[in-house]
Amino acid sequence: MELFNNHKRAEVKVIFSEFEFPPMQDALLVGKRSPIGPEAARRMVDILSPDQYEIIEVNHDIIEAVVIRKSLSKMIPKEKLVAFLLEEGGNLADRDSIVKAQIKTFIEISRAIEI
């Protein structure tokens, strides 16, 4: 059987909101002057959900770090997801804020096979 016309597409929907307790969603954007920094965020996620999140320190004007659920990296390459969150969330956040993001990802795969 020969495969042809392979297509993969990812649709990403992100909901941003203010940080509240319980603090974890799918991602957090940590501002450069937020009440907690990357190291405190690391300790927090390790206590609440050990081995479930990754802290990524970034070079951005407003955001110091992005905390993402590790399982999301299996569906979307981490670099692309972080870039997307910084682009969209960077417009909403300020240096003093911690913004949580709820991410809904839909993967669409379509291919035709010869019959």
Contact map, one row per residue, 1 for C-alpha under 8 A:
1110000000000000000000000000000000000000000000000000000000000000000000000000000000000000000000000000000000000000111
1111000000000000000000000000000000000000000000000000000000000000000000000000000000000000000000000000000000000000110
1111110000000000000000000000000000000000000000000000000000000000000000000000000000000000000000000000000000000011110
0111110000000000000000000000000000000000000000000000000000000000000000000000000000000000000000000000000000000011110
0011111000000000000000000000000000000000000000000000000000000000000000000000000000000000000000000000000000000111000
0011111100000000000000000000000000000000000000000000000000000000000000000000000000000000000000000000000000001111000
0000111110000000000000000000000000000000000000000000000000000000000000000000000000000000000000000000000000001110000
0000011111000000000000000000000000000000000000000000000000000000000000000000000000000000000000000000000000111100000
0000001111100000000000000000000000000000000000000000000000000000000000000000000000000000000000000000000000111000000
0000000111110000000000000000000000000000000000000000000000000000000000000000000000000000000000000000000011110000000
0000000011111000000000000000000000000000000000000000000000000000000000000000000000000000000000000000000011110000000
0000000001111100000000000000000000000000000000000000000000000000000000000000000000000000000000000000001111000000000
0000000000111110000000000000000000000000000000000000000000000000000000000000000000000000000000000000001110000000000
0000000000011111000000000000000000000000000000000000000000000000000000000000000000000000000000000000111100000000000
0000000000001111100000000000000000000000000000000000000000000000000000000000000000000000000000000000111000000000000
0000000000000111110000000000000000000000000000000000000000000000000000000000000000000000100000000011110000000000000
0000000000000011111000000000000000000000000000000000000000000000000000000000000000000000000000000011100000000000000
0000000000000001111100000000000000000000000000000000000000000000000000000000000000000000000000000111000000000000000
0000000000000000111110100000000000000000000000000000000000000000000000000000000000000000000000001111000000000000000
0000000000000000011111100000000000000000000000000000000000000000000000000000000000000000000000000000000000000000000
0000000000000000001111110000000000000000000000000000000000000000000000000000000000000000000000000000000000000000000
0000000000000000000111110000000000000000000000000000000000000000000000000000000000000000000000000000000000000000000
0000000000000000001111111000000000000000000000000000000000000000000000000000000000000000000000000001000000000000000
0000000000000000000011111111000000000000000010000000000000000000000000000000000000000000000000000001000000000000000
0000000000000000000000111111000000000000000000000000000000000000000000000000000000000000000000000001110000000000000
0000000000000000000000011111000000000000000000000000000000000000000110000000000000000000000000000001111000000000000
0000000000000000000000011111100000000000000000000000000000000000011110000000000000000000000000000001111000000000000
0000000000000000000000011111110000000000000000000000000000000000011100000000000000000000000000000111100000000000000
0000000000000000000000000011111000000000000000000000000000000011111000000000000000000100100010000111100000000000000
0000000000000000000000000001111101011100000000000000000000000011111000000000000000000000000000001110000000000000000
0000000000000000000000000000111111001000000000000000000000000111100000000000000000000000000011111100000000000000000
0000000000000000000000000000011111001000000000000000000000000111100000000000000000000000000000110000000000000000000
0000000000000000000000000000001111111000000000000000000000000000000000000000000000000000000000111000000000000000000
0000000000000000000000000000011111111000000000000000000000000000000000000000000000000000000000111100000000000000000
0000000000000000000000000000000011111000000000000000000000000000000000000000000000000000000000011000000000000000000
0000000000000000000000000000010011111111100000000000000000000000000000000000000000000000000000000000000000000000000
0000000000000000000000000000011111111111100000000000000000000001100000000000000000000000000000000000000000000000000
0000000000000000000000000000010000011111110000000000001010000001100000000000000000000000000000000000000000000000000
0000000000000000000000000000000000011111111000000000000000000000000000000000000000000000000000000000000000000000000
0000000000000000000000000000000000011111111100000000000000000000000000000000000000000000000000000000000000000000000
0000000000000000000000000000000000011111111110000000001000000000001000000000000000000000000000000000000000000000000
0000000000000000000000000000000000000111111111000000011000000000000000000000000000000000000000000000000000000000000
0000000000000000000000000000000000000011111111100000000000000000000000000000000000000000000000000000000000000000000
0000000000000000000000000000000000000001111111110000000000000000000000000000000000000000000000000000000000000000000
0000000000000000000000010000000000000000111111111101100000000000000000000000000000000000000000000000000000000000000
0000000000000000000000000000000000000000011111111111100000000000000000000000000000000000000000000000000000000000000
0000000000000000000000000000000000000000001111111100000000000000000000000000000000000000000000000000000000000000000
0000000000000000000000000000000000000000000111111100000000000000000000000000000000000000000000000000000000000000000
0000000000000000000000000000000000000000000011111111100000000000000000000000000000000000000000000000000000000000000
0000000000000000000000000000000000000000000011111111100000000000000000000000000000000000000000000000000000000000000
0000000000000000000000000000000000000000000001001111110000000000000000000000000000000000000000000000000000000000000
0000000000000000000000000000000000000000000011001111110000000000000011100000000000000000000000000000000000000000000
0000000000000000000000000000000000000000000011001111111000000000001111000000000000000000000000000000000000000000000
0000000000000000000000000000000000000000010000000011111100000000001111000000000000000000000000000000000000000000000
0000000000000000000000000000000000000100110000000000111110000000111100000000000000000000000000000000000000000000000
0000000000000000000000000000000000000000000000000000011111000000111100000000000000000000000000000000000000000000000
0000000000000000000000000000000000000100000000000000001111100001110000000000000000000000000000000000000000000000000
0000000000000000000000000000000000000000000000000000000111110011110000000000000000000000000000000000000000000000000
0000000000000000000000000000000000000000000000000000000011111011000000000000000000000000000000000000000000000000000
0000000000000000000000000000000000000000000000000000000001111111000000000000000000000100000000000000000000000000000
0000000000000000000000000000000000000000000000000000000000111110000000000000000000000000000000000000000000000000000
0000000000000000000000000000001100000000000000000000000000011111000000000000000000000000010011100000000000000000000
0000000000000000000000000000111100000000000000000000000001111111110000000000000000000100010011100000000000000000000
0000000000000000000000000000111100001100000000000000000011110111110000000000000000000000000000000000000000000000000
0000000000000000000000000000111100001100000000000000001111000011111000000000000000000000000000000000000000000000000
0000000000000000000000000011110000000000000000000000001111000011111100000000000001000000000000000000000000000000000
0000000000000000000000000011110000000000100000000000111100000000111110000000000000000000000000000000000000000000000
0000000000000000000000000111000000000000000000000000111100000000011111010000000000000000000000000000000000000000000
0000000000000000000000000110000000000000000000000001110000000000001111111000000000000000000000000000000000000000000
0000000000000000000000000000000000000000000000000001110000000000000111111100000000000000000000000000000000000000000
0000000000000000000000000000000000000000000000000001000000000000000011111110000000000000000000000000000000000000000
0000000000000000000000000000000000000000000000000000000000000000000111111111010000000000000000000000000000000000000
0000000000000000000000000000000000000000000000000000000000000000000011111111110010000000000000000000000000000000000
0000000000000000000000000000000000000000000000000000000000000000000001111111100000000000000000000000000000000000000
0000000000000000000000000000000000000000000000000000000000000000000000111111100000000000000000000000000000100000000
0000000000000000000000000000000000000000000000000000000000000000000000011111110110000000000000000000000000000000000
0000000000000000000000000000000000000000000000000000000000000000000000001111111110000000000000000000000000000000000
0000000000000000000000000000000000000000000000000000000000000000000000011001111111000000000000000000000000000000000
0000000000000000000000000000000000000000000000000000000000000000000000000000111111100000000000000000000000000000000
0000000000000000000000000000000000000000000000000000000000000000000000000001111111110000000000000000000000000000000
0000000000000000000000000000000000000000000000000000000000000000000000001001111111111000000000000000000000000000000
0000000000000000000000000000000000000000000000000000000000000000010000000000011111111100000000000000000000000000000
0000000000000000000000000000000000000000000000000000000000000000000000000000001111111110000000000000000000000000000
0000000000000000000000000000000000000000000000000000000000000000000000000000000111111111000000000000000000000000000
0000000000000000000000000000000000000000000000000000000000000000000000000000000011111111110000000000000000000000000
0000000000000000000000000000100000000000000000000000000000010010000000000000000001111111110000000000000000000000000
0000000000000000000000000000000000000000000000000000000000000000000000000000000000111111111000000000000000000000000
0000000000000000000000000000000000000000000000000000000000000000000000000000000000011111111100000000000000000000000
0000000000000001000000000000100000000000000000000000000000000000000000000000000000001111111110000010000000000000000
0000000000000000000000000000000000000000000000000000000000000110000000000000000000001111111111000000000000000000000
0000000000000000000000000000000000000000000000000000000000000000000000000000000000000011111110000000000000000000000
0000000000000000000000000000000000000000000000000000000000000000000000000000000000000001111111000000000000000000000
0000000000000000000000000000101000000000000000000000000000000110000000000000000000000000111111101110000000000000000
0000000000000000000000000000001000000000000000000000000000000110000000000000000000000000010111111000000000000000000
0000000000000000000000000000001111000000000000000000000000000110000000000000000000000000000011111000000000000000000
0000000000000000000000000000001111100000000000000000000000000000000000000000000000000000000001111100000000000000000
0000000000000000001000000000011011100000000000000000000000000000000000000000000000000000000011111110000000000000000
0000000000000000011000000001111001000000000000000000000000000000000000000000000000000000000010011111000000000000000
0000000000000001111000000001110000000000000000000000000000000000000000000000000000000000100010001111100000000000000
0000000000000001111000111111100000000000000000000000000000000000000000000000000000000000000000000111110000000000000
0000000000000111100000001111100000000000000000000000000000000000000000000000000000000000000000000011111000000000000
0000000000000111000000001110000000000000000000000000000000000000000000000000000000000000000000000001111100000000000
0000000000011110000000000110000000000000000000000000000000000000000000000000000000000000000000000000111110000000000
0000000000011100000000000000000000000000000000000000000000000000000000000000000000000000000000000000011111000000000
0000000001111000000000000000000000000000000000000000000000000000000000000000000000000000000000000000001111100000000
0000000001110000000000000000000000000000000000000000000000000000000000000000000000000000000000000000000111110000000
0000000111100000000000000000000000000000000000000000000000000000000000000010000000000000000000000000000011111000000
0000000111100000000000000000000000000000000000000000000000000000000000000000000000000000000000000000000001111100000
0000011110000000000000000000000000000000000000000000000000000000000000000000000000000000000000000000000000111110000
0000111100000000000000000000000000000000000000000000000000000000000000000000000000000000000000000000000000011111000
0011111000000000000000000000000000000000000000000000000000000000000000000000000000000000000000000000000000001111100
0011110000000000000000000000000000000000000000000000000000000000000000000000000000000000000000000000000000000111110
1111000000000000000000000000000000000000000000000000000000000000000000000000000000000000000000000000000000000011111
1111000000000000000000000000000000000000000000000000000000000000000000000000000000000000000000000000000000000001111
1000000000000000000000000000000000000000000000000000000000000000000000000000000000000000000000000000000000000000111
